[in-house]
Amino acid sequence: MRAGAPETAPRPAAAPRPENGDLATVVVPAFDEEACIEGCLSSILGQDHAALQVVVIDGGSTDGTRRIVEALRARDPRIELLTNPSGRIPVSLNLGLAAARGRWLVRVDAHSTVPPDYVRVLVGHLVSGRWGGVGGRKDGVAATRTGRAIAAALGSRAGVGNSAYHYAELPQQTDHVPFGAYPVRLLRELGGWDEDLEANEDYELDLRIRRDGHELLLDPAIRIRWRSKETIGALAGQYRRYGRGKADVARKHPSSLGLRHLAAPLLVAGAIPWSIALVLVPWVAAALAAVYAALILGASIVAATKARDLGLVPTIAAALTTMHVAWGVGFWEGLLRGTSRTETRTRDDGGTLPA
């Protein structure tokens, strides 16, 4: 099946209900997440699937993250705390995988919260035996007006393309899930996450799972509330890193690069001929700019309407443009100079990106 193409899949009600004693290991990489980690862990500990091992891997936090985790661990022995001095997300995930005692591994992002039935429904799908990995829909939430606009942009096809986990309404077979749940045995057989990667490690893992003959399920009835960036500058940094991560994966797996992945890099590369056209044939340059501006404006109006706040249109437009340009710049950076192990620390800011 073509990567990214949706296929109707069973709804949560069709999944077997797992036994409550079937241990699931929840892995949470964290770095400087003082503002979010308590809410994240509280939502995990409040699961209606009580048989949990919760492994938090701290990437060398300098704020109060460890103190908060230690306090929660003193009240709930299901929490375990590990340390990853490198701070690299794939290393943290593999430490969690090595420590896993459960049959299933569920990754949860440190600045997200999940509903009480999250683990039960994910594991229920895995118990069916059909799926190599399962994930839910990632809904952006924010505390500021700019953050709300960014969250709305993250739910727009104009910003995230075929990444259906941002906007899907129906269950479907997919090529990538955010913060997925997997059989521990399968992850260990495949060697876990690729520690060479700066970002996009989840997509690369899902790629290897599919190549090993397994299917992935996106069930949008499972909702992840994920804290989006609150400023345009932070969004730019995030998407620039995402673009570099995609270039890393493209070097390792060239066939994973589709035409849709080239849209943002071509937009950035097109700035050079566009600048020449602006001097030589300005009407052509103006027409091209007008077409792009119209597309961004239309997408921003749609996204603002869904967010029930048309006043967000200008900021959504800025966010969409930032996502395109930053991702394209990062992709070219990744291709031209490489990233791999040259960076010593990366913050866990979502880990997934447009696939």
C-alpha positions in Angstrom: 0.0 0.0 0.0 1.2 3.5 -0.8 2.8 5.2 2.3 0.4 7.7 3.9 -2.7 6.4 2.0 -5.6 6.0 4.4 -7.4 2.7 4.8 -10.5 2.1 6.8 -9.6 0.3 10.1 -11.5 -1.0 13.1 -12.8 1.6 15.5 -11.8 1.3 19.2 -15.0 -0.6 20.0 -13.8 -3.4 17.7 -10.5 -3.9 19.6 -10.3 -6.7 22.3 -10.3 -5.4 25.8 -6.9 -6.2 27.4 -6.7 -7.9 30.8 -6.1 -5.2 33.4 -3.1 -7.2 34.7 -1.4 -7.2 31.3 1.6 -5.0 32.2 2.3 -2.0 29.9 5.5 0.0 30.1 5.0 3.8 29.5 8.2 5.5 28.5 8.5 9.3 29.0 11.7 11.1 27.8 12.1 14.5 29.5 14.4 17.4 29.5 13.6 20.7 31.4 9.9 19.9 31.5 9.2 21.5 34.9 6.1 23.2 33.7 4.5 20.1 32.1 5.9 16.9 33.7 3.5 16.7 36.7 0.4 17.1 34.5 1.8 14.5 32.1 2.6 11.9 34.8 -0.7 12.5 36.6 -2.6 11.7 33.4 -0.6 8.5 33.0 -1.0 7.4 36.6 -4.8 8.0 36.3 -5.2 5.4 33.6 -8.0 2.9 33.9 -5.4 0.2 32.9 -3.7 0.0 36.3 -0.9 -2.5 35.4 1.7 0.1 34.5 5.4 0.6 34.7 6.1 4.3 34.1 9.8 4.9 33.1 10.8 8.6 33.0 14.2 9.2 31.3 15.7 12.5 32.3 18.0 14.0 29.7 20.0 16.1 32.2 17.4 18.6 33.2 18.6 21.8 34.9 15.2 22.9 36.2 12.9 21.2 38.7 11.9 18.2 36.5 13.8 15.6 38.5 12.5 17.0 41.8 8.9 16.7 40.6 9.4 13.2 39.3 11.0 12.1 42.6 8.1 13.5 44.6 5.6 11.7 42.4 7.7 8.5 42.6 7.6 8.6 46.4 3.8 8.5 46.2 3.5 5.9 43.4 6.0 3.1 43.1 5.0 2.5 39.5 7.3 5.4 38.5 10.9 4.7 37.8 13.5 7.4 37.0 16.5 6.9 34.7 19.2 9.3 33.6 20.5 9.9 30.0 23.6 12.2 30.2 23.6 12.6 26.4 20.2 14.2 26.3 19.5 12.6 23.0 15.9 11.5 22.5 16.5 8.1 20.8 19.0 7.2 23.5 16.4 7.9 26.1 13.8 5.8 24.3 16.2 2.9 24.1 17.0 3.2 27.8 13.3 2.9 28.4 13.0 -0.1 26.1 15.9 -1.8 27.9 14.2 -1.2 31.3 10.7 -2.3 30.0 9.2 -5.2 31.9 5.8 -5.0 30.2 4.6 -6.8 27.1 3.7 -3.5 25.5 5.6 -0.2 25.3 3.7 3.1 25.1 5.6 6.3 24.5 4.1 9.5 26.0 5.6 12.9 25.3 6.6 14.9 28.4 4.6 18.0 27.5 1.3 16.2 26.7 -1.6 14.7 28.6 -3.6 11.7 27.7 -7.2 10.6 28.6 -7.9 7.9 31.2 -8.5 5.1 28.7 -5.4 5.9 26.6 -3.3 2.9 27.5 -6.2 0.5 27.6 -7.5 1.4 24.1 -4.0 1.3 22.6 -3.1 -2.0 24.1 -6.6 -3.3 23.1 -5.7 -2.8 19.5 -2.3 -4.4 19.9 -3.8 -7.4 21.6 -5.8 -8.1 18.4 -2.5 -9.2 16.8 -3.1 -7.2 13.6 -1.0 -4.1 14.3 2.7 -3.6 14.7 2.1 -0.1 16.2 -0.9 2.0 17.2 -1.2 5.8 17.8 -3.9 8.4 18.3 -4.6 11.9 17.1 -2.3 14.7 18.4 -4.3 17.9 19.2 -2.3 21.0 19.9 -3.2 23.1 23.0 -1.6 26.3 24.2 -1.8 28.9 26.9 -1.3 32.1 24.8 -3.1 33.6 21.8 0.0 33.1 19.6 0.2 29.5 20.9 -3.5 28.9 20.0 -2.7 30.1 16.4 0.2 27.8 16.2 -1.9 24.9 17.4 -4.5 25.7 14.8 -1.7 25.8 12.1 -0.6 22.3 13.3 -4.1 21.0 12.6 -4.1 22.4 9.0 -3.2 20.2 6.0 -1.5 23.3 4.6 1.0 23.1 7.4 1.4 19.4 8.1 0.5 17.8 4.7 -0.2 14.1 4.9 0.4 13.8 8.6 -3.1 12.7 9.3 -2.5 12.3 13.0 -3.0 16.0 13.3 -6.5 16.1 11.8 -7.9 12.6 11.0 -11.5 11.8 11.9 -11.6 8.1 10.9 -9.4 5.1 11.9 -7.0 4.3 9.2 -3.9 2.3 8.3 -1.0 4.8 8.1 2.7 5.1 7.6 3.4 6.9 10.9 1.8 7.4 14.4 2.8 10.0 17.0 4.1 8.7 20.4 3.2 5.1 19.4 2.4 2.0 21.3 4.2 -1.2 20.2 4.9 -4.8 21.3 8.1 -4.8 23.3 9.3 -8.0 21.6 9.0 -6.3 18.1 10.9 -3.2 19.2 13.7 -5.3 20.6 13.9 -7.5 17.5 14.3 -4.3 15.3 16.9 -2.8 17.6 14.8 0.0 19.0 15.2 3.6 17.9 18.1 4.8 15.7 20.5 6.7 18.0 22.2 8.5 15.1 19.2 10.6 14.5 18.7 14.1 15.8 14.9 14.1 15.1 12.4 12.0 13.1 13.4 8.9 15.1 9.8 7.9 15.4 9.1 8.0 11.7 12.3 6.0 11.0 11.2 3.4 13.5 7.7 3.1 11.9 9.4 2.8 8.5 11.4 -0.2 9.7 8.3 -1.7 11.3 6.4 -1.5 8.0 9.3 -2.9 6.1 9.3 -5.8 8.5 5.8 -6.6 7.3 3.7 -5.0 10.1 0.8 -2.5 9.8 0.3 0.7 11.7 -3.1 2.0 13.0 -4.0 5.6 13.5 -7.1 5.7 15.7 -8.3 9.4 16.0 -10.7 8.5 18.8 -7.6 8.4 21.0 -6.7 12.0 21.7 -3.4 13.4 22.8 -3.4 16.9 24.2 0.1 18.2 23.2 1.5 21.6 24.2 2.4 23.4 21.0 5.0 26.2 20.9 3.9 29.6 22.2 6.0 31.8 19.9 6.8 32.0 16.2 10.5 31.9 17.0 10.2 28.7 18.9 8.1 27.2 16.1 10.8 28.1 13.6 13.5 26.4 15.7 11.3 23.3 16.1 10.6 22.9 12.4 14.2 23.7 11.3 15.2 20.7 13.5 12.4 18.6 12.0 13.7 19.4 8.5 17.3 18.4 9.4 15.8 15.1 10.9 14.0 14.4 7.7 17.3 14.8 5.7 19.0 12.4 8.0 16.4 9.8 7.5 16.4 10.4 3.7 20.2 9.6 3.7 19.6 6.4 5.5 16.5 5.4 3.6 16.4 7.2 0.2 13.2 5.5 -0.9 11.3 7.0 2.1 11.5 10.5 0.5 8.4 11.3 -1.5 7.5 14.2 -3.7 5.4 15.8 -0.9 8.6 16.0 1.2 10.2 18.2 -1.4 7.5 21.0 -1.4 9.1 23.1 1.4 12.7 22.6 0.3 11.7 23.6 -3.3 9.9 26.6 -1.9 13.1 27.7 -0.1 15.4 26.9 -3.1 12.9 28.9 -5.3 13.8 32.1 -3.4 16.9 32.5 -5.6 15.2 32.4 -9.0 12.3 34.3 -7.6 14.7 37.1 -6.5 16.1 37.2 -10.0 12.6 37.3 -11.5 11.8 40.2 -9.2 14.4 42.2 -11.0 14.0 41.0 -14.5 10.3 40.2 -14.8 8.7 41.7 -11.6 5.1 40.8 -12.7 5.9 37.1 -12.8 7.5 37.3 -9.3 4.5 39.2 -8.0 2.1 36.7 -9.5 3.9 33.8 -7.9 4.0 35.6 -4.5 0.3 36.3 -4.8 -0.6 32.7 -5.5 1.4 31.5 -2.4 -0.1 34.3 -0.3 -3.6 33.4 -1.4 -3.1 29.8 -0.6 -1.8 30.7 2.9 -4.6 33.1 3.5 -7.3 30.6 2.5 -5.8 27.9 4.7 -5.5 30.3 7.6 -9.2 31.3 7.3 -10.2 27.6 7.3 -8.0 26.9 10.4 -9.2 30.0 12.2 -12.8 29.1 11.5 -12.2 25.6 13.1 -10.6 27.4 16.1 -13.7 29.7 16.2 -11.6 32.8 16.2 -11.1 34.6 12.9 -8.9 37.1 14.7 -6.2 34.4 14.6 -5.9 34.5 10.8 -2.8 36.7 10.6 -0.8 34.7 13.2 -1.9 31.4 11.7 -0.6 32.7 8.3 2.7 33.6 9.9 2.9 30.2 11.6 2.2 28.3 8.3 4.8 30.3 6.4 7.3 29.7 9.2 6.7 26.0 9.2 7.3 25.8 5.4 10.4 28.0 5.4 12.0 26.6 8.6 11.4 23.0 7.5 12.8 23.7 4.1 15.9 25.5 5.4 16.5 22.6 7.9 16.2 20.0 5.2 18.8 21.7 3.0 21.1 22.1 6.1 20.7 18.4 6.9 21.6 17.4 3.3 24.5 19.8 2.9 26.3 19.4 6.2 24.7 16.4 8.0 23.7 16.4 11.6 23.7 12.9 13.0 25.8 12.7 16.2 27.3 16.2 15.9 24.7 17.7 18.3 25.0 16.9 21.9 21.6 17.7 23.3 18.1 17.9 21.8 15.0 18.8 23.7 12.0 16.5 23.4 9.7 18.9 21.7 7.3 16.4 20.1 9.6 14.0 18.4 7.3 13.6 15.4 7.0 15.6 12.3 5.2 15.7 9.0 5.8 12.4 7.4 
